Amino acid sequence: MARCAAILLAVPASATAGCVGVAPVGKPTIDLDAAKARSAEIGTRPTTRTRVRQLLGEPWTASEALGVEVYRTTGKQRNLMVIFAPYPVPLPFLSDKLAAYTLVTYDADGQVAVIASDFARAAPGEASGVVIHAGEFEFTHAFRDHVSMSLDGYRQAFAAHASGSACTVLLTCDPARLAEVAGIGHCVCAANRAVDDGPRSMLWVLSPAILPPSPASGGDCHGLGGALLGAGAPRPGICVVNRQNLYPVTLPAGRHRLHFPTGLGGGTGPETELDCRAGEVSYATLGGGFMRCGLFESLVRDDRAVGATVQLSPEPPAVPTELRVIVNDNGRWLFPPDSTSH
């Protein structure tokens, strides 16, 4: 029997006076247990990339240069809404969204080095994220999916794969607001970027992953760099991973003007000039209004930051948490510079 809850839904007024519950119907359209078993089988013996694809199918996205693949299977769980007014009346209801993810890394010989998997289940109107580690890499399923690696790992890969005629700017956002809302809210950082007189494009530098209360315990959450919401929160026990990211922008070597438009017409916003040499890495920190924060207990955004700034530096920002470089943004490879999506 579904747990009965006194909630108002888009049903006739005579029905809302009764008790309403939601219950799953039938089996999910994807077999999560079978997906876990296939991943476990891969992890028990030396396995090649070819064998992995025989077991898991074609990857959602992959980089042979970096030796990493992400597999994704999506489905749904059908639900029924049951109204007790006074007799049970079943009605079709929105389905839960299901997604199973597997992150695989390979060694220099093309053998599986590390494999990890997890799944997300999102009820109608709710967000459910996933954060998976496999060796140097991390896959995050959130508002936008991305693959990242540690800054130290990126530096090593950069030395091996950097283009001889390009430089790189690693964009990040001022982390001050992240500390203010830890455990009570979340922040998103996005910016329009234009180089010289070229077109502008939207870059999502930071977005939170919302992990369900189970199986994420307090220790698990903190191990992922997240904050666990307390008993007074609207959704107590969820883990919010709002990680400090770096977003790589590859440019031809030479002098450039980086403009970050904030107005609808694209004519306003901070800018900075950069004179970069081939193979050089610089860091740009976006501050002020680029970081948009909200509190879980309020429907109104907590956007106290005003203005917008950009600061350029040859050194990474000093932050209390690990810096990670996004190498794949929503299926598009950002690094190495000549990478293409699988």
C-alpha positions in Angstrom: 0.0 0.0 0.0 1.3 3.4 -0.9 2.1 5.8 2.0 -0.9 8.1 2.3 -0.2 11.9 2.2 -2.5 14.8 2.4 -1.3 16.7 -0.7 -3.2 18.7 -3.3 -2.9 17.6 -6.9 -4.6 18.5 -10.2 -7.7 16.4 -9.5 -11.3 17.3 -8.9 -12.1 19.2 -5.8 -14.3 16.4 -4.4 -11.3 14.0 -4.6 -8.8 16.2 -2.9 -10.8 16.0 0.3 -9.6 12.4 0.6 -6.2 10.8 1.2 -3.8 10.6 -1.8 -0.9 8.2 -2.3 1.5 7.3 -5.1 2.6 3.7 -5.8 4.9 2.1 -8.5 3.3 -0.1 -11.1 5.1 -3.0 -12.8 8.9 -3.3 -13.2 11.2 -0.4 -14.3 12.0 -0.2 -18.0 15.7 -0.8 -17.2 17.1 -3.6 -15.0 19.3 -1.8 -12.5 20.4 -5.1 -10.8 21.6 -6.5 -14.2 23.5 -3.3 -14.9 25.3 -3.6 -11.5 26.1 -7.2 -12.1 27.7 -6.5 -15.5 29.8 -3.7 -13.9 30.9 -6.1 -11.1 31.9 -8.8 -13.6 34.2 -6.3 -15.4 35.9 -5.4 -12.2 36.8 -9.0 -11.2 39.3 -9.8 -14.0 41.6 -8.1 -16.5 39.3 -6.7 -19.2 39.9 -4.9 -22.5 38.0 -2.0 -23.9 36.5 -4.3 -26.5 35.2 -6.7 -23.9 33.7 -3.8 -21.9 31.8 -2.6 -24.9 30.5 -6.2 -25.5 29.1 -6.2 -22.0 27.9 -2.6 -21.7 27.3 -1.6 -25.3 28.6 1.7 -26.9 29.6 4.4 -24.4 27.6 7.5 -23.9 30.9 9.4 -24.3 34.5 8.4 -24.4 38.0 9.8 -24.7 40.7 7.4 -26.0 43.4 10.0 -25.4 42.5 10.3 -21.7 41.5 6.6 -21.3 38.0 7.2 -19.9 34.5 6.2 -20.9 31.0 6.9 -19.5 28.1 4.5 -20.1 24.5 5.6 -19.5 21.2 3.7 -19.6 18.0 5.6 -19.0 14.4 4.4 -18.3 11.4 5.0 -16.1 9.3 3.6 -13.4 5.5 4.0 -14.0 3.4 5.2 -11.1 -0.2 5.3 -10.1 -1.9 7.9 -8.0 -4.5 6.4 -5.7 -7.2 8.6 -4.2 -9.2 7.3 -1.2 -12.4 9.2 -1.4 -13.8 7.1 0.2 -12.9 4.1 -2.1 -9.5 3.6 -3.8 -9.5 5.2 -7.2 -6.3 4.6 -9.2 -5.2 7.2 -11.8 -2.2 7.4 -14.1 0.6 9.5 -12.6 3.9 10.9 -13.7 6.8 8.3 -13.9 10.0 8.4 -12.0 13.1 8.9 -14.2 15.8 6.3 -13.9 19.4 6.4 -15.1 22.3 4.0 -14.6 25.9 5.3 -15.0 29.2 3.5 -15.3 32.6 5.2 -15.3 35.5 3.2 -16.7 39.2 4.2 -16.8 41.9 2.4 -18.7 45.7 2.0 -18.3 48.3 2.5 -20.9 47.9 -1.0 -22.2 44.1 -0.6 -22.8 43.1 -2.7 -19.8 40.4 -1.6 -17.3 42.1 0.2 -14.5 39.1 1.2 -12.4 35.3 0.9 -12.9 32.6 2.4 -10.8 28.8 2.6 -11.2 25.7 4.2 -9.6 22.2 5.1 -10.5 19.9 8.0 -10.1 16.1 7.9 -9.5 14.2 11.2 -9.7 10.6 11.5 -8.7 8.4 13.9 -10.6 9.4 17.5 -9.7 12.6 16.4 -7.9 16.3 16.4 -8.8 18.5 13.4 -8.2 22.2 13.4 -8.9 25.1 11.0 -9.0 28.8 11.5 -8.3 31.1 8.6 -9.3 34.9 8.3 -8.8 37.2 6.0 -10.9 40.8 6.6 -10.4 41.8 10.1 -11.6 38.3 10.8 -13.0 35.0 11.9 -11.6 31.6 11.8 -13.3 28.8 14.1 -12.1 25.2 13.8 -13.1 23.5 17.1 -12.2 21.8 19.9 -14.1 24.5 19.4 -16.6 26.6 16.2 -16.7 30.3 16.4 -16.7 33.6 14.5 -16.4 36.4 16.1 -14.4 39.9 15.3 -13.2 42.0 16.8 -10.5 44.1 19.8 -11.3 47.3 17.8 -10.7 46.1 15.1 -13.1 45.1 17.7 -15.6 48.6 19.3 -15.5 50.2 15.9 -16.2 47.7 15.2 -19.1 48.2 18.8 -20.4 52.0 18.2 -20.7 51.3 15.1 -22.8 48.5 16.4 -25.0 48.8 20.2 -25.1 48.7 21.8 -28.6 51.9 23.4 -29.7 50.1 26.5 -31.1 47.5 27.1 -28.3 47.3 28.4 -24.8 44.6 27.6 -22.2 42.7 29.7 -19.7 41.1 27.8 -16.8 38.0 29.7 -15.7 36.6 29.3 -12.1 34.3 31.2 -9.8 34.9 33.0 -6.5 34.2 30.4 -3.9 33.2 32.8 -1.1 29.5 32.3 -1.5 29.9 28.5 -1.5 31.0 28.5 2.1 28.1 30.8 3.1 25.4 28.5 1.8 27.0 25.1 2.6 24.4 22.9 4.2 21.5 25.4 3.6 21.6 26.1 -0.1 23.5 25.8 -3.3 25.2 28.0 -6.0 25.3 28.0 -9.8 28.0 29.8 -11.8 27.5 30.4 -15.5 28.9 33.1 -17.8 28.8 34.2 -21.4 32.2 34.3 -22.9 33.4 36.2 -26.0 37.0 36.2 -27.3 38.1 39.3 -29.2 35.2 40.2 -31.6 33.9 36.7 -31.8 30.5 35.4 -30.8 29.6 34.7 -27.2 28.9 31.3 -25.8 27.5 30.2 -22.5 29.8 28.3 -20.1 28.5 26.4 -17.1 31.4 26.5 -14.6 29.6 25.3 -11.5 26.3 23.5 -10.8 25.2 21.4 -7.8 24.6 17.7 -7.7 21.7 16.7 -5.4 22.2 13.2 -4.0 19.3 11.4 -2.3 19.4 10.6 1.5 20.1 6.9 0.9 22.7 5.5 0.4 24.6 8.8 0.9 25.5 9.0 4.6 27.2 11.9 6.3 30.6 10.4 5.8 29.9 9.5 2.2 28.7 13.0 1.5 31.7 14.7 3.0 34.0 12.3 1.2 32.5 13.6 -2.0 33.1 17.2 -1.0 29.4 17.7 -0.2 27.3 19.1 2.6 24.5 17.1 4.2 21.2 19.0 4.9 20.1 18.8 8.5 16.7 17.9 10.1 15.3 21.4 9.6 15.8 21.4 5.8 12.9 20.9 3.4 14.6 17.7 2.2 16.6 16.5 5.3 19.4 14.0 4.6 20.1 15.0 1.0 23.8 15.6 0.0 24.6 18.7 -2.0 27.9 18.5 -3.9 28.8 22.1 -5.0 32.3 21.5 -6.1 34.9 24.2 -7.1 35.5 23.6 -10.8 37.9 24.9 -13.5 36.6 25.2 -17.0 39.2 25.1 -19.8 39.1 27.6 -22.7 41.6 26.9 -25.5 42.9 29.9 -27.4 45.4 30.5 -30.2 48.7 31.7 -28.8 48.9 35.5 -28.9 47.1 38.6 -27.5 43.4 38.3 -26.8 40.5 40.2 -25.2 38.3 38.1 -23.0 34.8 39.6 -22.5 32.1 38.2 -20.2 28.9 39.9 -21.3 26.2 40.2 -18.6 23.6 42.3 -20.5 21.0 41.1 -23.1 22.7 43.0 -25.8 26.2 41.6 -25.0 27.7 45.1 -24.6 28.3 45.1 -20.9 30.3 43.0 -18.5 33.9 42.7 -17.3 36.8 42.0 -19.6 40.5 41.3 -19.4 43.4 41.1 -21.8 45.6 38.1 -22.1 49.0 37.7 -23.9 49.5 34.0 -23.9 52.3 31.8 -25.2 51.9 28.4 -26.7 51.5 25.7 -24.0 50.8 28.3 -21.3 48.1 27.9 -18.7 46.4 31.0 -17.0 43.6 31.2 -14.5 40.6 33.6 -14.6 38.3 34.0 -11.6 34.8 35.2 -12.1 33.3 37.1 -9.1 30.3 39.0 -8.0 27.1 38.4 -9.9 28.3 35.4 -11.8 27.7 33.3 -8.7 23.9 32.9 -8.3 23.0 31.3 -5.0 19.7 30.1 -3.4 18.5 28.7 -0.1 16.5 25.5 0.1 14.2 26.9 2.7 13.1 29.8 0.5 11.6 30.1 -2.9 13.4 33.5 -3.3 17.0 33.4 -4.5 19.6 34.6 -2.0 21.4 36.7 -4.7 23.2 39.2 -2.5 26.3 39.4 -4.7 26.2 42.4 -7.0 28.3 43.5 -10.0 30.5 41.2 -11.9 34.3 40.9 -11.9 37.1 38.9 -13.6 40.6 38.5 -12.3 43.5 37.0 -14.3 46.4 35.2 -12.7 49.3 32.9 -13.6 48.5 30.8 -10.5 45.4 28.8 -9.5 43.1 30.4 -6.8 43.8 29.4 -3.2 40.8 27.5 -2.1 40.2 25.1 0.9 38.8 22.3 -1.3 40.2 20.3 -4.2 40.1 22.0 -7.6 38.9 19.8 -10.5 39.1 20.6 -14.2 36.0 19.8 -16.3 37.2 17.9 -19.3 33.8 16.9 -20.7 30.7 19.2 -20.5 27.4 17.4 -21.2 29.0 15.0 -23.6 31.3 17.4 -25.3 35.1 17.0 -24.7 36.9 20.2 -23.8 40.3 18.5 -23.4 42.5 17.5 -25.1 41.9 20.5 -27.5 41.5 18.2 -30.5 39.2 15.8 -28.8 35.8 14.9 -30.4 32.8 13.4 -28.7 32.4 9.7 -29.1 
